[in-house]
Amino acid sequence: MQPDLLEITTSTIMEGISQGEFVPYLQPQMDASIGSLWGAEALVRWISPKYGFIMPGDFIPQLEKTDLICKIDYYIFEEICKLKRKWKNENLHYAELAISINMSRRHFDDPDFVDTIVNIARKYDIPFYELDLEITENIFLENMEHICDVVKSFHELGFQISIDDFGSGYSSLGMLKDVDADCLKLDKTFIDMTGSTQKANAIIRNVISMGLDLHMKVISEGVETESQKNLITTFGCEIIQGYYYSKPLPVDEFEAFAMKYANTKVEHYLWPLTSDLCCTNHPEYNGCFKDEPLTFDSGILFPSGKEMEHTVLLPNTVVSPSYTVSFWINPMKKNRWASAFFIRYRFGFMGFCPYVDPLRAVFRIADDKGEEQWHDIAIPPLELNTWTHIAITMDAASHVSRLYINGELQQFLFSVPVLGCVEKVVLGGDYYQNSFCGRIRQLRIAQKADLPEVIQKLYKNSKISL
Protein backbone atom coordinates (compact mmCIF):
# COMPACT_ATOMS: atom_id res chain seq x y z
CA MET A 1 0.00 0.00 0.00
CA GLN A 2 1.42 3.37 -0.98
CA PRO A 3 1.32 5.78 2.02
CA ASP A 4 0.29 8.73 -0.13
CA LEU A 5 -2.87 6.87 -1.22
CA LEU A 6 -4.09 6.41 2.36
CA GLU A 7 -6.83 8.66 3.65
CA ILE A 8 -5.71 9.38 7.21
CA THR A 9 -8.61 11.27 8.71
CA THR A 10 -10.31 11.20 12.06
CA SER A 11 -13.32 9.49 10.53
CA THR A 12 -11.31 6.73 8.80
CA ILE A 13 -9.31 6.04 11.95
CA MET A 14 -12.35 6.03 14.25
CA GLU A 15 -14.27 3.86 11.81
CA GLY A 16 -11.29 1.51 11.61
CA ILE A 17 -11.19 1.24 15.40
CA SER A 18 -14.94 0.61 15.65
CA GLN A 19 -14.75 -2.05 12.92
CA GLY A 20 -11.76 -3.81 14.50
CA GLU A 21 -9.46 -3.03 11.56
CA PHE A 22 -6.52 -2.23 13.87
CA VAL A 23 -5.17 -5.42 15.41
CA PRO A 24 -2.21 -6.23 17.67
CA TYR A 25 0.51 -8.50 16.38
CA LEU A 26 2.85 -9.92 19.02
CA GLN A 27 6.58 -10.38 18.52
CA PRO A 28 8.13 -12.85 20.99
CA GLN A 29 10.97 -11.84 23.27
CA MET A 30 13.07 -14.89 24.10
CA ASP A 31 15.38 -15.72 26.99
CA ALA A 32 18.28 -17.05 24.95
CA SER A 33 19.95 -18.58 28.01
CA ILE A 34 17.22 -21.23 28.32
CA GLY A 35 15.40 -20.92 24.98
CA SER A 36 12.06 -19.98 26.51
CA LEU A 37 9.52 -17.22 25.92
CA TRP A 38 10.21 -14.24 28.19
CA GLY A 39 7.74 -11.61 26.97
CA ALA A 40 6.31 -9.98 23.85
CA GLU A 41 5.89 -6.62 22.18
CA ALA A 42 2.50 -5.59 20.81
CA LEU A 43 2.75 -4.03 17.35
CA VAL A 44 -0.24 -2.54 15.55
CA ARG A 45 -1.35 -3.64 12.09
CA TRP A 46 -4.14 -2.10 9.99
CA ILE A 47 -6.22 -4.58 8.01
CA SER A 48 -8.52 -2.42 5.91
CA PRO A 49 -11.32 -3.66 3.61
CA LYS A 50 -10.42 -0.78 1.28
CA TYR A 51 -6.61 -0.76 1.41
CA GLY A 52 -5.79 -4.30 2.51
CA PHE A 53 -2.95 -5.13 4.91
CA ILE A 54 -1.17 -1.92 5.92
CA MET A 55 2.19 -1.94 7.69
CA PRO A 56 2.69 0.58 10.54
CA GLY A 57 5.37 2.44 8.60
CA ASP A 58 2.67 3.44 6.14
CA PHE A 59 0.37 5.11 8.66
CA ILE A 60 2.03 5.61 12.07
CA PRO A 61 4.21 8.56 10.93
CA GLN A 62 1.09 10.38 9.75
CA LEU A 63 -0.82 9.58 12.93
CA GLU A 64 2.10 10.85 15.03
CA LYS A 65 1.40 14.32 13.64
CA THR A 66 -2.02 14.33 15.31
CA ASP A 67 -3.67 13.11 18.49
CA LEU A 68 -5.06 10.17 16.52
CA ILE A 69 -1.97 8.21 17.54
CA CYS A 70 -3.19 8.36 21.14
CA LYS A 71 -6.49 6.75 20.19
CA ILE A 72 -4.63 3.91 18.46
CA ASP A 73 -2.28 3.43 21.43
CA TYR A 74 -5.16 3.27 23.91
CA TYR A 75 -7.07 0.90 21.65
CA ILE A 76 -4.13 -1.52 21.32
CA PHE A 77 -3.44 -1.27 25.06
CA GLU A 78 -7.04 -2.25 25.80
CA GLU A 79 -6.91 -5.08 23.26
CA ILE A 80 -3.85 -6.46 25.07
CA CYS A 81 -5.56 -6.20 28.46
CA LYS A 82 -8.61 -7.92 27.00
CA LEU A 83 -6.39 -10.67 25.56
CA LYS A 84 -4.57 -11.22 28.84
CA ARG A 85 -7.91 -11.47 30.67
CA LYS A 86 -8.95 -14.17 28.17
CA TRP A 87 -5.73 -16.09 28.84
CA LYS A 88 -6.25 -15.84 32.60
CA ASN A 89 -9.86 -17.00 32.37
CA GLU A 90 -8.66 -20.01 30.37
CA ASN A 91 -5.87 -20.71 32.91
CA LEU A 92 -3.21 -20.72 30.19
CA HIS A 93 0.29 -21.21 31.50
CA TYR A 94 1.56 -18.08 29.73
CA ALA A 95 -1.21 -15.81 31.06
CA GLU A 96 1.22 -13.84 33.25
CA LEU A 97 3.57 -13.07 30.38
CA ALA A 98 4.69 -9.42 30.36
CA ILE A 99 3.64 -7.59 27.19
CA SER A 100 5.03 -4.23 26.12
CA ILE A 101 2.90 -1.61 24.37
CA ASN A 102 4.27 1.46 22.60
CA MET A 103 3.20 4.87 23.85
CA SER A 104 3.57 8.04 21.76
CA ARG A 105 5.22 11.26 22.89
CA ARG A 106 1.83 12.96 22.54
CA HIS A 107 0.42 11.14 25.57
CA PHE A 108 2.69 13.15 27.84
CA ASP A 109 0.76 16.30 26.97
CA ASP A 110 -2.43 14.70 28.28
CA PRO A 111 -3.02 15.27 32.03
CA ASP A 112 -5.27 12.17 32.06
CA PHE A 113 -2.64 9.84 30.57
CA VAL A 114 -1.84 7.95 33.78
CA ASP A 115 -5.48 7.68 34.87
CA THR A 116 -6.57 6.40 31.46
CA ILE A 117 -3.98 3.61 31.44
CA VAL A 118 -4.75 2.67 35.05
CA ASN A 119 -8.50 2.54 34.42
CA ILE A 120 -8.12 0.29 31.37
CA ALA A 121 -5.86 -2.15 33.24
CA ARG A 122 -8.24 -2.22 36.21
CA LYS A 123 -11.24 -2.75 33.93
CA TYR A 124 -9.78 -6.15 32.99
CA ASP A 125 -8.13 -6.79 36.37
CA ILE A 126 -4.62 -7.07 34.91
CA PRO A 127 -1.71 -6.67 37.35
CA PHE A 128 0.22 -3.55 36.43
CA TYR A 129 3.57 -5.37 36.52
CA GLU A 130 2.45 -7.54 33.58
CA LEU A 131 2.19 -4.42 31.39
CA ASP A 132 5.29 -2.75 29.99
CA LEU A 133 4.95 0.77 28.59
CA GLU A 134 7.51 1.42 25.85
CA ILE A 135 8.67 4.96 25.19
CA THR A 136 11.38 5.98 22.74
CA GLU A 137 14.45 7.75 24.05
CA ASN A 138 13.79 10.70 21.71
CA ILE A 139 10.83 11.90 23.77
CA PHE A 140 13.25 13.04 26.47
CA LEU A 141 14.71 15.72 24.21
CA GLU A 142 11.97 18.17 25.24
CA ASN A 143 10.38 18.87 28.62
CA MET A 144 12.39 16.08 30.20
CA GLU A 145 11.50 16.92 33.80
CA HIS A 146 7.77 16.58 33.14
CA ILE A 147 8.20 13.34 31.21
CA CYS A 148 10.36 11.87 33.98
CA ASP A 149 7.65 12.76 36.51
CA VAL A 150 5.01 10.93 34.45
CA VAL A 151 7.27 7.91 34.01
CA LYS A 152 7.92 7.89 37.76
CA SER A 153 4.16 7.91 38.43
CA PHE A 154 3.71 4.82 36.27
CA HIS A 155 6.69 3.10 37.85
CA GLU A 156 5.48 3.74 41.39
CA LEU A 157 2.12 2.20 40.48
CA GLY A 158 3.92 -0.97 39.40
CA PHE A 159 3.97 -0.68 35.61
CA GLN A 160 7.16 -1.67 33.86
CA ILE A 161 8.85 1.00 31.77
CA SER A 162 11.07 0.31 28.75
CA ILE A 163 13.17 2.79 26.81
CA ASP A 164 12.81 1.80 23.17
CA ASP A 165 15.27 2.43 20.32
CA PHE A 166 18.03 3.11 22.84
CA GLY A 167 21.09 4.49 21.08
CA SER A 168 19.25 5.91 18.09
CA GLY A 169 19.08 9.47 19.46
CA TYR A 170 21.29 11.92 21.29
CA SER A 171 19.86 11.83 24.79
CA SER A 172 20.88 8.30 25.78
CA LEU A 173 23.55 8.73 28.41
CA GLY A 174 22.33 11.96 29.97
CA MET A 175 18.78 10.83 30.59
CA LEU A 176 19.53 7.41 32.10
CA LYS A 177 20.39 8.88 35.49
CA ASP A 178 16.99 10.58 35.70
CA VAL A 179 14.56 8.10 34.13
CA ASP A 180 12.86 5.54 36.37
CA ALA A 181 12.93 2.70 33.83
CA ASP A 182 13.23 -1.08 34.06
CA CYS A 183 14.50 -2.00 30.63
CA LEU A 184 16.70 -0.78 27.79
CA LYS A 185 15.81 -1.95 24.30
CA LEU A 186 18.86 -1.64 22.09
CA ASP A 187 18.18 -0.09 18.71
CA LYS A 188 18.63 -2.37 15.71
CA THR A 189 21.53 -0.21 14.52
CA PHE A 190 23.58 -1.62 17.42
CA ILE A 191 22.76 -5.18 16.40
CA ASP A 192 23.65 -4.51 12.78
CA MET A 193 27.11 -3.41 13.96
CA THR A 194 27.88 -6.70 15.73
CA GLY A 195 30.97 -8.42 14.43
CA SER A 196 31.84 -5.59 12.04
CA THR A 197 34.86 -4.25 13.95
CA GLN A 198 36.45 -4.60 17.37
CA LYS A 199 35.40 -1.03 18.14
CA ALA A 200 31.77 -1.79 17.27
CA ASN A 201 31.81 -4.85 19.51
CA ALA A 202 33.35 -2.82 22.33
CA ILE A 203 30.58 -0.22 22.05
CA ILE A 204 27.82 -2.83 22.15
CA ARG A 205 29.44 -4.75 25.00
CA ASN A 206 29.81 -1.62 27.10
CA VAL A 207 26.26 -0.38 26.43
CA ILE A 208 24.93 -3.75 27.61
CA SER A 209 27.23 -3.67 30.62
CA MET A 210 26.08 -0.14 31.47
CA GLY A 211 22.43 -1.22 31.38
CA LEU A 212 23.13 -4.15 33.68
CA ASP A 213 25.16 -1.92 36.01
CA LEU A 214 22.07 0.30 36.30
CA HIS A 215 20.04 -2.76 37.32
CA MET A 216 18.07 -2.65 34.09
CA LYS A 217 17.03 -5.52 31.88
CA VAL A 218 18.56 -5.23 28.40
CA ILE A 219 16.71 -6.45 25.30
CA SER A 220 18.33 -6.63 21.88
CA GLU A 221 15.90 -5.88 19.05
CA GLY A 222 16.36 -6.82 15.42
CA VAL A 223 18.44 -9.96 15.98
CA GLU A 224 18.25 -11.93 12.73
CA THR A 225 21.15 -14.40 12.67
CA GLU A 226 22.64 -17.00 14.97
CA SER A 227 25.99 -15.22 14.95
CA GLN A 228 24.31 -12.01 16.15
CA LYS A 229 22.48 -13.92 18.87
CA ASN A 230 25.63 -15.71 20.03
CA LEU A 231 27.68 -12.51 20.18
CA ILE A 232 24.99 -10.50 21.97
CA THR A 233 24.49 -13.20 24.62
CA THR A 234 28.25 -13.42 25.09
CA PHE A 235 28.16 -9.71 25.93
CA GLY A 236 25.63 -10.44 28.70
CA CYS A 237 22.30 -9.65 26.98
CA GLU A 238 20.07 -12.71 27.24
CA ILE A 239 16.70 -11.33 26.09
CA ILE A 240 16.42 -11.37 22.31
CA GLN A 241 13.72 -9.98 20.02
CA GLY A 242 13.92 -10.37 16.27
CA TYR A 243 13.39 -12.54 13.23
CA TYR A 244 16.00 -15.04 14.45
CA TYR A 245 13.29 -16.37 16.76
CA SER A 246 10.10 -15.04 15.19
CA LYS A 247 8.50 -12.27 13.17
CA PRO A 248 5.53 -10.40 14.73
CA LEU A 249 2.64 -12.87 14.85
CA PRO A 250 -1.14 -12.53 14.76
CA VAL A 251 -2.69 -13.49 18.08
CA ASP A 252 -3.64 -17.06 17.16
CA GLU A 253 -0.14 -17.83 15.86
CA PHE A 254 1.45 -16.20 18.90
CA GLU A 255 -0.71 -18.34 21.20
CA ALA A 256 0.57 -21.46 19.43
CA PHE A 257 4.14 -20.15 19.79
CA ALA A 258 3.60 -19.41 23.50
CA MET A 259 2.10 -22.83 24.06
CA LYS A 260 5.32 -24.34 22.73
CA TYR A 261 7.98 -22.02 24.14
CA ALA A 262 6.62 -20.55 27.38
CA ASN A 263 7.86 -22.57 30.31
CA THR A 264 5.16 -24.88 31.59
CA LYS A 265 7.61 -26.25 34.11
CA VAL A 266 10.67 -24.24 34.98
CA GLU A 267 13.79 -26.30 34.55
CA HIS A 268 15.59 -27.59 37.61
CA TYR A 269 18.58 -29.84 38.12
CA LEU A 270 19.21 -32.27 40.99
CA TRP A 271 22.48 -33.81 42.15
CA PRO A 272 21.97 -36.16 45.17
CA LEU A 273 25.79 -36.35 45.69
CA THR A 274 25.50 -39.57 47.69
CA SER A 275 27.73 -41.74 45.48
CA ASP A 276 28.62 -39.81 42.32
CA LEU A 277 28.25 -36.47 40.49
CA CYS A 278 25.29 -37.53 38.37
CA CYS A 279 22.43 -35.12 37.72
CA THR A 280 19.54 -37.53 38.17
CA ASN A 281 16.93 -35.74 36.08
CA HIS A 282 19.30 -34.43 33.36
CA PRO A 283 22.31 -36.78 32.92
CA GLU A 284 23.84 -34.43 30.35
CA TYR A 285 24.48 -32.00 33.24
CA ASN A 286 26.63 -34.26 35.42
CA GLY A 287 29.33 -32.54 37.45
CA CYS A 288 33.06 -33.22 37.23
CA PHE A 289 35.94 -33.12 39.70
CA LYS A 290 38.32 -30.18 39.35
CA ASP A 291 41.31 -32.44 40.05
CA GLU A 292 41.39 -35.89 41.69
CA PRO A 293 38.11 -37.64 42.61
CA LEU A 294 36.65 -37.07 46.07
CA THR A 295 35.00 -39.61 48.34
CA PHE A 296 31.35 -39.89 49.32
CA ASP A 297 30.24 -40.34 52.92
CA SER A 298 26.61 -39.31 53.56
CA GLY A 299 27.23 -36.75 50.82
CA ILE A 300 30.29 -35.61 48.92
CA LEU A 301 33.22 -35.10 51.31
CA PHE A 302 35.35 -32.02 50.66
CA PRO A 303 38.75 -32.32 52.43
CA SER A 304 39.71 -28.64 51.94
CA GLY A 305 42.79 -27.41 50.11
CA LYS A 306 44.15 -24.35 48.35
CA GLU A 307 42.11 -22.06 46.09
CA MET A 308 39.90 -24.20 43.79
CA GLU A 309 41.60 -27.39 45.00
CA HIS A 310 39.37 -30.44 45.65
CA THR A 311 36.28 -28.82 44.16
CA VAL A 312 33.48 -29.86 41.80
CA LEU A 313 32.59 -28.02 38.59
CA LEU A 314 29.04 -27.89 37.21
CA PRO A 315 27.90 -26.86 33.70
CA ASN A 316 27.51 -23.08 33.37
CA THR A 317 24.14 -23.40 31.66
CA VAL A 318 22.37 -24.71 34.77
CA VAL A 319 22.32 -21.14 36.14
CA SER A 320 19.93 -18.57 34.66
CA PRO A 321 19.48 -14.87 35.58
CA SER A 322 16.76 -15.90 38.07
CA TYR A 323 17.59 -18.95 40.15
CA THR A 324 17.16 -20.98 43.31
CA VAL A 325 20.17 -22.85 44.71
CA SER A 326 19.52 -25.24 47.61
CA PHE A 327 21.58 -27.93 49.34
CA TRP A 328 22.28 -29.62 52.65
CA ILE A 329 25.64 -28.77 54.20
CA ASN A 330 27.62 -30.22 57.12
CA PRO A 331 30.78 -28.15 57.85
CA MET A 332 33.66 -29.99 59.53
CA LYS A 333 36.19 -27.18 59.88
CA LYS A 334 36.08 -23.38 60.28
CA ASN A 335 37.77 -22.26 57.08
CA ARG A 336 37.40 -18.49 56.93
CA TRP A 337 35.63 -17.24 53.79
CA ALA A 338 35.65 -20.70 52.19
CA SER A 339 32.76 -20.94 49.72
CA ALA A 340 30.53 -23.98 49.81
CA PHE A 341 28.82 -22.83 46.60
CA PHE A 342 30.23 -20.27 44.17
CA ILE A 343 29.35 -18.77 40.77
CA ARG A 344 31.92 -16.74 38.88
CA TYR A 345 30.43 -14.22 36.43
CA ARG A 346 32.29 -12.11 33.92
CA PHE A 347 31.88 -9.04 36.13
CA GLY A 348 31.40 -10.46 39.61
CA PHE A 349 30.48 -13.50 41.67
CA MET A 350 28.07 -14.97 44.17
CA GLY A 351 29.08 -17.26 47.00
CA PHE A 352 27.89 -18.78 50.26
CA CYS A 353 30.51 -19.02 53.03
CA PRO A 354 29.37 -21.05 56.07
CA TYR A 355 32.07 -19.49 58.26
CA VAL A 356 33.62 -16.02 57.98
CA ASP A 357 34.41 -15.21 61.61
CA PRO A 358 33.01 -16.22 65.04
CA LEU A 359 29.96 -14.02 64.45
CA ARG A 360 29.12 -14.58 60.78
CA ALA A 361 28.39 -16.79 57.85
CA VAL A 362 27.91 -14.74 54.68
CA PHE A 363 26.02 -14.97 51.42
CA ARG A 364 27.57 -12.44 49.05
CA ILE A 365 26.86 -11.10 45.57
CA ALA A 366 29.80 -9.05 44.32
CA ASP A 367 29.54 -6.62 41.43
CA ASP A 368 32.99 -5.87 40.02
CA LYS A 369 31.76 -2.80 38.15
CA GLY A 370 29.14 -1.33 40.47
CA GLU A 371 29.56 1.61 42.81
CA GLU A 372 28.27 -0.62 45.61
CA GLN A 373 30.44 -3.68 45.15
CA TRP A 374 29.32 -5.95 48.00
CA HIS A 375 25.75 -7.13 48.57
CA ASP A 376 25.84 -9.28 51.74
CA ILE A 377 23.51 -11.22 53.96
CA ALA A 378 25.18 -12.12 57.26
CA ILE A 379 23.87 -14.79 59.64
CA PRO A 380 25.43 -16.65 62.59
CA PRO A 381 28.05 -19.19 61.45
CA LEU A 382 26.78 -22.69 60.75
CA GLU A 383 27.32 -25.32 63.42
CA LEU A 384 30.08 -27.84 62.81
CA ASN A 385 29.15 -31.50 62.23
CA THR A 386 25.48 -30.57 61.87
CA TRP A 387 23.35 -30.79 58.72
CA THR A 388 21.77 -27.46 57.70
CA HIS A 389 19.55 -26.77 54.70
CA ILE A 390 20.52 -23.70 52.65
CA ALA A 391 18.37 -22.06 49.97
CA ILE A 392 19.33 -18.95 48.00
CA THR A 393 17.03 -17.25 45.51
CA MET A 394 17.59 -14.50 42.97
CA ASP A 395 14.74 -12.79 41.10
CA ALA A 396 16.25 -11.01 38.09
CA ALA A 397 13.04 -9.10 37.36
CA SER A 398 12.74 -7.49 40.81
CA HIS A 399 16.49 -7.55 41.65
CA VAL A 400 15.69 -9.20 45.00
CA SER A 401 17.75 -12.01 46.53
CA ARG A 402 16.79 -14.08 49.59
CA LEU A 403 18.53 -16.49 51.96
CA TYR A 404 16.69 -19.31 53.75
CA ILE A 405 18.01 -21.55 56.53
CA ASN A 406 16.12 -24.79 57.25
CA GLY A 407 13.16 -23.52 55.26
CA GLU A 408 12.89 -20.17 57.06
CA LEU A 409 13.62 -16.81 55.45
CA GLN A 410 16.57 -15.10 57.14
CA GLN A 411 17.09 -11.89 55.17
CA PHE A 412 16.67 -10.42 51.72
CA LEU A 413 18.51 -7.90 49.57
CA PHE A 414 17.00 -5.21 47.34
CA SER A 415 18.55 -3.66 44.21
CA VAL A 416 20.86 -6.61 43.64
CA PRO A 417 22.69 -6.50 40.28
CA VAL A 418 22.03 -9.14 37.63
CA LEU A 419 25.57 -10.13 36.77
CA GLY A 420 25.01 -11.66 33.34
CA CYS A 421 27.42 -14.11 31.73
CA VAL A 422 28.28 -17.17 33.88
CA GLU A 423 31.89 -18.34 33.64
CA LYS A 424 32.15 -21.02 36.36
CA VAL A 425 29.82 -22.85 38.75
CA VAL A 426 31.79 -24.37 41.63
CA LEU A 427 30.90 -26.58 44.57
CA GLY A 428 33.28 -26.68 47.53
CA GLY A 429 35.50 -23.66 46.92
CA ASP A 430 36.36 -20.54 44.94
CA TYR A 431 39.24 -18.62 43.38
CA TYR A 432 40.12 -16.54 46.43
CA GLN A 433 40.33 -18.64 49.61
CA ASN A 434 41.19 -22.12 50.82
CA SER A 435 38.45 -24.52 49.82
CA PHE A 436 35.58 -25.79 51.97
CA CYS A 437 35.94 -28.64 54.47
CA GLY A 438 32.80 -30.70 55.07
CA ARG A 439 29.95 -32.53 53.38
CA ILE A 440 27.32 -31.38 50.88
CA ARG A 441 24.40 -33.32 49.48
CA GLN A 442 21.09 -32.90 47.63
CA LEU A 443 22.14 -29.94 45.52
CA ARG A 444 19.27 -28.49 43.51
CA ILE A 445 19.41 -25.56 41.06
CA ALA A 446 16.18 -24.17 39.59
CA GLN A 447 15.98 -21.54 36.87
CA LYS A 448 13.63 -19.27 38.76
CA ALA A 449 13.30 -17.74 42.23
CA ASP A 450 11.13 -20.20 44.16
CA LEU A 451 8.46 -18.90 46.51
CA PRO A 452 8.83 -19.26 50.31
CA GLU A 453 6.28 -22.07 50.44
CA VAL A 454 8.28 -24.01 47.83
CA ILE A 455 11.47 -23.55 49.86
CA GLN A 456 9.68 -24.79 52.98
CA LYS A 457 8.42 -27.84 51.10
CA LEU A 458 11.89 -28.57 49.71
CA TYR A 459 13.31 -28.47 53.22
CA LYS A 460 10.68 -30.75 54.73
CA ASN A 461 10.72 -33.28 51.89
CA SER A 462 14.51 -33.52 51.67
CA LYS A 463 14.90 -33.70 55.46
CA ILE A 464 13.09 -37.03 55.46
CA SER A 465 15.82 -38.64 53.34
CA LEU A 466 18.74 -37.48 55.52
N, C-alpha and C positions, 0 to 999 in steps of 0.2 A: 504494500500500500504506500503510495507516495504521500508524504506528510502534507504537501501543499494542496492535496485534493480533499483532505479532511475538513469537515465543518466543525470546528471546536467552538461551540456556543454553550451558554448556560442550559438552553433547552435540550441540546443533543446529549450533554453530559448527564443532566438530571433524568432524562428519559432512559439513557443507558443504564444508570444506576437502578431505576425503578424496574427495568426489564431484566436485570441480572446480567447485563452484557459485560460488566467488569468482574473478573474472577481472579482469585488468588492462585498463583502457581507457587509451589514450595520447592526450594532448592536445598537438598540435604547438606548439613554440616557434619563432618565425620571426625571422630576421634581416631586419628591414624595409629595411635599407640596400641589400640586393641581392635581396630576395624569395626567399630560400632557407631550407630547413629547418635550424635551428640545434641543436635538441634536442627533448626531450619530457618531459612529466610523467606518471608512472604513477598512475592513479586507480582505486581498487577499485570494482567493481560486484558485487552479489549477484544471481545468477540462480537462483532457487529453484523447484523443481518445485511446491512447496506455495504459495508466496507470489507467484511471478512475478518480474518485474524490480524490484529494490529499489535505490533510490538511496542513496548513502552517508549522506546526512543523516537517513535513517530508521533506521540501525543503528550508525553510528560513534559518536555521542554515548553510546549505551548501552555499547558495547564499551570506550570510554575509561574507564569507571568500574571496569573489571576488567582483569586481565592478558590477557584474550582479545584485546585490541587488538594485543598484541605478537605473538601467533600469526599474526594476519592480516598484519601488517607483514612478518614474516619470510617468510610464504608468498608475498606479492606480490613481495618482493625476489628470492626464488628464481625465481619465474616470469619475472621480467625478465632475470635472469642466463641462464636456460634459453633465453629468446627470443633474446638477443644471441648466444649460442653457436650457435644455429640459423642466424642471419644470417651469422655468420662462416664456418660450415661451407659455406654456399651462396655465399660470396664476394660478398655483396650490397654495393653501393657505400655504403650507409648503415650498415654493420655497426658502425662506430666511433662512432656517434651517442651523445652523452651523454644518459642518462635519469635523471631525478630520482625518488626514491621517498620518500614521507613516513614519518617516524619519530615515534612517540608519545613524550610526556614520560615514560611509564612505563619505557621502555627504560633510562633513565639510572639507574634503581634496580637494574638487573641488572648484577652484576660481570662477566658473560660477554658483555655486549652487543657489544663490539668484536670479540672472538674469534669470535662467532657470525657476524657480518657478513663478516669476513675469510674464514672457512672456506667460506661459501656462494659467495663470489666466486671463491675458488681452486678450488672443486669444478668450476666451469664454465670456469676459466681466462679470466676476464674482467679486463682491466686495471682497477685501482682508479680511475684517473682518468676512466673512462667511466661511473662510477656517482656520482650526486649525491644525498647524503642531505639531505632537507629537514626542517628543524625550525622550529617556529613561535617567534616572538620571545617569546611568553608563558612559555615554559618557563624563561626566565632570571630569572623573578621570585622563584624559590626556589632555594636551594643553588647559586647561580651559579658559585661557584669550582669545584665538582665538575663541573658540566656543561661549563664551559669546558675543564677538563682532558680530559674525554672527547672533546669536539670536537677539541681539539688532537691527541689520539692518532690520530683518524681522518685528520686533515689531514696529519699527518706520514707516514702510511702512503701517502698519495696520493689518498685519496678527496676528491671535491669536497663542499663544505658550502654549503648555501643557507639563508638565513634567510627563512622564509615569512611571509606576512601582515604584512610590515614596515609599521609605522605604525598597526596596529590596537590595540596595547597601550600600556603606559606605560614600557616599559623601553628603547625604541628607541635613544635617543642615548647613554645611559649605558653600555649593554652593547657598543656597537660597538668601543670601544677595547680591549676584552678578548677578544672572540670571534674565533677564527681561521677566518673564513669567506671564501668566494670570491664569493658572489653575494647580492644583496638582491632579494627579490621583493616589489614594491610591492603593498600590499593594494588590493583593488578599490575601496575607498572613496576612495583617491587618484584613481583613474582617473575615477570618477563625478563628481569635482569639476572635472575639466578643462573650461576654457572658461566656468565659472560666474561667476567674478569674477577681477579682477586679482590679488587677494590669494591666491586658491586656486591660480592659475597660478604665482605666485611661490613658494608652498610646495612645489608639485610640482617645479618647476625646481630649487630649491635642494636638495631631498632627492636628486634624481638626481645633481646636481653633487657632493653630499657623498659619495655612493656611489662615483662615479668618482674623486674625490680620494683615497679610501681604497683605490684600486686594486681595486675590486670590480666585477664585472659586475652590471648592473642589469636586471631583467626586470619588465615591466609586465604584471600579470595582469588579466583581465577587460576587455580592450579589445574593444569591440563595434562601433564605428563608424569610418569613414574619418577623420572629423574628430578623434576621439580619437587615432587612430594618428598622424596628421600632427602634431598638437600634441606628443605624447609624444616623437616622434623629433626634432622641432625642439629639444626640451629636452635632447637628447643620449642618450636611451634608445633603443637600436636593436633590442633583443630583445623581441618582443611575443608574449604568450600570451592567447588569448581567442577568442570566437566570430567576431570580424572575419575571422580566418583559418580557424578550424575549431573545432568542438565536440570533446570527447573522443571518440575513435574506438575501436571494437573492433580487435583486432590486424590482421585481414585488411584492413580499410579503411585503417588507418594505414600498412600496408606499401604499399598502392597510392598513398597520399598521399606517402610518402617516396620511392617510385620516381619520382614526378613532380617533387618539389620539393627533394630533397636534391641537392646539387651533384655531378654525375657528373664534371664538368670545371670546375674553378674558373676563373672568368672572368679573362682577362688582355687587356691592350690594348697595341698596338704602333705606335709612330710612328717610321718609319725616319729622318725628318728629313734626307733627302738632296736633296729638291727642293721639298717643300711640308710642310704641317702635317697631312696626312691620317693618320688612324688606319686602317691597312690592313685590319685584321680587323673593325673596327666603325666604319664611316664616319660614323655619327651622333655619334661622339666626337672629331671633328677638333678640333685646337687653333685658337686665333686669336691674332693679334698684339695686344699691349696698345695700341700706337700705330701708327707706320708700319711697313710690311713690312720684314723683314730679308732678307739675301741668304743663299744656300746655297753652300757651298764645302767639299766633303767632310764635310758636316754643316751644321747651321744655325749661322751666324756671328753671335755676339753682340758688338757693338762697345763695350759698356759705356755707362754713362750715370748719371743720378741715380737715386734710389730708384724702383724699378718701371719705369724708363724702358728701352725696347728689350727688353721681355720677352715671353714667350708664356704665355697662359692656357689651362689645360686644364679640362674639365668636372669639377666637384666630385665627381660620383658615381663617378668611376673609382677613388677611394680608399675602402677599407673599413677597419674597425677593425684587421684583420690585413692586412698587405700586403708585397709585395716591389717595390722600385723599383730598376731597373738601367738603366745607360746608359754609353756611351763618352764621355769628356771629354778635351779638348785645350786646356788653359789657355794664353793668350797674354800675359797680364799679371798681375802680383801685386796684385790688388785686395783689400785687407784685409777680411775678413768678408763678402765678396760671395758670395751663395748661388748655386750652380749649379742646385739644385733646392730648392723651398720649398713647404711646406703651412701655410697659416694656418688654425688652428682657432678656435672661439669663445673658448676659454680657454688658448690656447698656440700653439706652432708646432713644426714640425720643419724642419731645413735642413741641407744639406751645403755647406760652404765649403771649396774646394780650397786656399785660402791664408788663414791668419789672422795668422801672423808667421813669421819665418825657421825656427822649429822645428815649426810645427803646421799641419795641416789639421784641420778639426773637423766631425764630425757631431753635431748637437745636437737634443735634444727638450726643449722649454721648457714648463713647466707654470705658467701664470700664477697659479694658486690654490694650488699645493702648497707645503708647508714647504720642500721641496728643489726649487728652481725649475729648476736646470740639470741635465740628464742628458747628459753629453758623452762622445764617443769621440774621442781625439786621436791623429793619426798624422802622420808627416812630410809636409810640404807636397808637393803633386803637382808633377812636373817640368813646366816650360814646354815648349810645342811638342812634346809627347809624348802619344800616346793612352793612356789608362788606363781600365780597366773598373771601374765602381763598382756595388756591389749593397748595398742596405740592406733588412733585413727587420724586421718587427714582428709578434710573436705576441701578440694581444690576450688569449688565454686564459692564457698563462704570464707575461705582462708582461715578455717578454725581447725585446730588439732587438739585431741583429747588423750589423756592417759588414764587407764583403768587398772586397778590392782584387785585381783580376786573378784572380778565382776563389778566392782564399785568404782564410780568415777572419782578420781582424785583431784584433778585440775584440768583446765583447758586454756588454750592460747588463742588470742585473736590476731588478725592481721599477719598471719604466718605466710611467708613467701612460698610460692610454688616454684620449685627449683629446676624443673625441666628435665633435661637429658640425663638418664641414669647411666653411670659408668661401671659401678660394681655393687653387688649385693652380697654382704658378708655376714656369716654367722660365727661368733666366737672371737671377734677381734676387729681391729681397724688399722689404719696406716700410721697412727700417732703414738700409741701406748702399747705396753705389754699386753698380750692377749688374755682373754677371759679364762678363769679356772673354775670349772663346775660342770653341771649337766644341763642339757636343754632337750626338751621333747615336745611333740605335738605342735610343730610350727605350722601356722596357717597364714596365708597372705590372700586377702580379697581385694578386688579392684574397685572398691568403693568404701566410703566411711560408714561402717555399720552403726546402727542405732543402739542406744544403751540396753534395750531389752534383748537385742541379739547378742551383745557382749555378755550379758548376764546368763543367757542360755548356753553360750559357748563354754563359759566357766563351769556351770553346773554339769553339763553333759560330759565334758572332758575330765572333770574331777572324778567321776565314777570309775574311769579306766586307769587311774593312777595306782 
